[in-house]
Amino acid sequence: MKVILWCNGDLPSDTIAREITSSKSLIFGVDGGADKASSMGYDVSKVLGDLDSVKHSVWEDKSIFLEDQSKSDLSKSIHYVSSLGVTEIDVIGVEGGDYGHVFGVFATLNEVPDGMNVRMHYESGVLHLVSPSNNGFSEPMEKGRKFSVFALESCMKVNVTGGKWELAGKQLQMSTKGLSNEGLGDPVRVTSDGVVAVYVERLR
């Protein structure tokens, strides 16, 4: 089961919004993200979070209060939809805000339940979660297309195949070692024994 989580960041372009919503998946607003989605004409199924930045009068019948203040609204929302049987999530509306929120979005990937595939959509590219439980990342990659691989925790075995620079069972920590790899026209495959983020730039 797949859903869209719409966060309370900058409004995405019409192009990105149409691309993500073309799957007709249910849209869940992450707190004020519900207002953002609605302002662009999209139907929101439920509103999730601590509900401190959403118009209560509009969403009262669709709101689900997620109380845990030790996690972000996005992290709580991912756990909530996981409890519904969701295994695939597209996240939109994650750009903008202060740097605390920027890093918080990346840190959310370390809190994703086992087995889930998460993609975070930006105007310039897509950030994919790789974990030991979600079968990793595999995607056709045009020749010259840029992608980067970042370990979000200490990983003992990271494998990258199909790119200009490959890794075979190498240790990787949060560093710039995996920055700016390039596709060769073949599928790129990334697996790891820890949590890794793969950022793929959009074609211009």
C-alpha positions as CSV (number, residue, x, y, z in Angstrom):
1,M,0.0,0.0,0.0
2,K,1.3,3.4,-1.0
3,V,0.4,6.9,0.3
4,I,1.6,10.5,-0.1
5,L,2.6,12.6,2.9
6,W,2.4,16.3,2.2
7,C,4.5,18.4,4.6
8,N,4.2,22.1,5.6
9,G,7.2,23.3,3.7
10,D,7.4,25.5,0.6
11,L,4.7,24.8,-2.0
12,P,6.1,22.4,-4.7
13,S,5.9,23.4,-8.4
14,D,2.8,22.2,-10.3
15,T,5.1,19.9,-12.2
16,I,6.3,18.1,-9.1
17,A,2.9,18.0,-7.5
18,R,1.3,16.5,-10.6
19,E,4.1,13.9,-10.9
20,I,3.7,12.7,-7.3
21,T,-0.1,12.7,-7.3
22,S,-0.5,10.9,-10.7
23,S,-0.5,7.6,-8.8
24,K,-3.8,8.5,-7.3
25,S,-2.5,7.5,-3.9
26,L,-4.2,8.8,-0.7
27,I,-2.8,12.1,0.5
28,F,-2.2,12.6,4.2
29,G,-1.4,16.2,5.3
30,V,1.4,16.4,7.8
31,D,0.0,19.2,10.1
32,G,-0.1,22.4,8.0
33,G,0.8,20.5,4.9
34,A,-2.9,19.7,4.7
35,D,-3.6,23.4,4.0
36,K,-0.8,23.6,1.5
37,A,-2.2,20.6,-0.4
38,S,-5.7,22.0,-0.3
39,S,-4.5,25.4,-1.6
40,M,-3.2,23.6,-4.7
41,G,-6.5,21.9,-5.3
42,Y,-5.7,18.4,-3.9
43,D,-8.0,16.3,-1.8
44,V,-6.6,15.4,1.6
45,S,-7.7,12.2,3.3
46,K,-6.5,12.9,6.8
47,V,-4.4,15.4,8.7
48,L,-1.7,14.0,11.0
49,G,0.5,15.5,13.7
50,D,0.3,17.7,16.7
51,L,-2.0,20.0,14.8
52,D,-0.4,23.2,15.9
53,S,-0.2,24.8,12.4
54,V,-3.3,23.7,10.7
55,K,-6.8,25.3,10.5
56,H,-8.8,23.3,13.0
57,S,-12.2,24.6,11.8
58,V,-11.4,23.2,8.3
59,W,-10.0,19.8,9.3
60,E,-11.7,19.0,12.5
61,D,-13.4,15.8,11.1
62,K,-10.3,14.6,9.4
63,S,-7.7,15.3,12.1
64,I,-5.7,12.6,13.9
65,F,-3.7,13.9,16.8
66,L,-0.3,12.3,17.2
67,E,1.0,13.3,20.7
68,D,4.6,12.1,20.9
69,Q,6.7,15.3,21.2
70,S,10.0,13.4,21.0
71,K,9.6,13.0,17.3
72,S,8.8,15.3,14.4
73,D,5.3,15.4,12.8
74,L,6.8,13.8,9.7
75,S,8.3,10.9,11.7
76,K,5.1,10.3,13.7
77,S,3.1,10.4,10.5
78,I,5.3,7.8,8.9
79,H,4.8,5.5,11.9
80,Y,1.1,6.1,11.8
81,V,0.6,5.1,8.2
82,S,2.9,2.2,8.7
83,S,0.5,0.9,11.3
84,L,-2.2,1.0,8.6
85,G,-0.1,-1.4,6.5
86,V,1.5,1.2,4.3
87,T,4.9,0.1,2.9
88,E,5.6,2.9,0.3
89,I,5.6,6.6,0.9
90,D,6.2,9.6,-1.3
91,V,6.9,12.8,0.8
92,I,6.3,16.2,-0.7
93,G,6.5,19.7,0.7
94,V,9.8,19.2,2.5
95,E,11.7,22.2,1.2
96,G,12.2,25.5,2.9
97,G,12.2,26.4,6.6
98,D,15.1,26.8,9.0
99,Y,18.1,24.5,9.0
100,G,16.8,22.7,12.0
101,H,13.9,21.5,9.9
102,V,16.1,20.7,7.0
103,F,18.3,18.4,9.0
104,G,15.2,17.1,10.8
105,V,13.8,15.8,7.5
106,F,17.1,13.9,6.8
107,A,17.1,12.5,10.4
108,T,13.6,11.2,9.9
109,L,15.0,8.5,7.7
110,N,16.8,7.0,10.7
111,E,13.4,6.5,12.4
112,V,11.5,4.8,9.5
113,P,10.0,1.4,10.5
114,D,11.5,-1.7,9.0
115,G,10.5,-2.7,5.5
116,M,9.3,0.7,4.3
117,N,10.3,2.5,1.1
118,V,10.4,6.3,1.4
119,R,11.1,8.9,-1.3
120,M,11.4,12.6,-0.5
121,H,10.7,14.8,-3.4
122,Y,12.6,18.0,-4.0
123,E,12.6,20.4,-7.0
124,S,16.1,19.3,-7.9
125,G,15.9,15.6,-7.2
126,V,14.6,12.7,-5.1
127,L,16.0,11.3,-1.9
128,H,15.5,7.6,-1.5
129,L,15.8,5.6,1.8
130,V,18.0,2.5,1.7
131,S,17.9,0.1,4.7
132,P,18.7,-3.5,5.3
133,S,14.9,-4.3,5.4
134,N,13.6,-2.6,2.2
135,N,15.7,-4.3,-0.5
136,G,17.8,-1.2,-1.2
137,F,17.7,1.1,-4.2
138,S,17.6,0.0,-7.8
139,E,16.8,2.3,-10.7
140,P,17.8,2.8,-14.4
141,M,20.3,5.7,-14.6
142,E,20.9,7.7,-17.7
143,K,24.6,8.2,-18.7
144,G,25.9,11.3,-16.9
145,R,23.0,11.6,-14.5
146,K,24.2,12.6,-11.0
147,F,23.5,10.7,-7.8
148,S,24.9,10.7,-4.3
149,V,25.1,8.1,-1.6
150,F,25.2,9.2,2.1
151,A,25.4,6.9,5.1
152,L,23.2,8.2,7.9
153,E,24.7,5.9,10.4
154,S,27.9,3.8,10.6
155,C,27.6,1.1,7.9
156,M,30.0,-1.8,7.6
157,K,28.9,-3.1,4.1
158,V,27.7,-0.7,1.4
159,N,27.4,-1.8,-2.2
160,V,27.1,0.5,-5.1
161,T,27.0,-0.9,-8.7
162,G,26.2,0.7,-12.0
163,G,27.8,4.0,-11.3
164,K,31.1,5.6,-12.5
165,W,32.4,4.8,-9.0
166,E,31.4,1.6,-7.3
167,L,31.6,0.2,-3.8
168,A,31.7,-3.4,-2.9
169,G,31.1,-4.2,0.8
170,K,32.8,-1.0,2.0
171,Q,32.5,0.8,5.3
172,L,30.8,4.1,5.0
173,Q,29.9,6.8,7.5
174,M,28.4,10.2,7.2
175,S,30.9,11.9,4.9
176,T,31.3,13.3,1.4
177,K,32.8,10.0,0.0
178,G,29.6,9.2,-1.9
179,L,29.0,12.6,-3.3
180,S,28.4,13.2,-7.0
181,N,28.5,9.8,-8.6
182,E,27.4,9.4,-12.2
183,G,25.2,7.0,-14.0
184,L,26.6,5.0,-17.0
185,G,23.3,4.2,-18.7
186,D,22.8,1.0,-16.7
187,P,20.7,0.3,-13.6
188,V,22.3,1.7,-10.4
189,R,21.9,-0.6,-7.4
190,V,22.6,0.4,-3.7
191,T,22.4,-1.9,-0.7
192,S,23.6,-1.5,2.8
193,D,23.6,-3.1,6.3
194,G,22.7,0.3,7.7
195,V,20.6,3.4,6.9
196,V,21.7,5.1,3.7
197,A,20.2,8.0,1.6
198,V,20.5,8.0,-2.1
199,Y,19.9,11.4,-3.8
200,V,19.2,11.3,-7.5
201,E,19.2,14.6,-9.4
202,R,16.3,15.3,-11.8
203,L,17.1,15.5,-15.4
204,R,17.2,19.1,-16.7
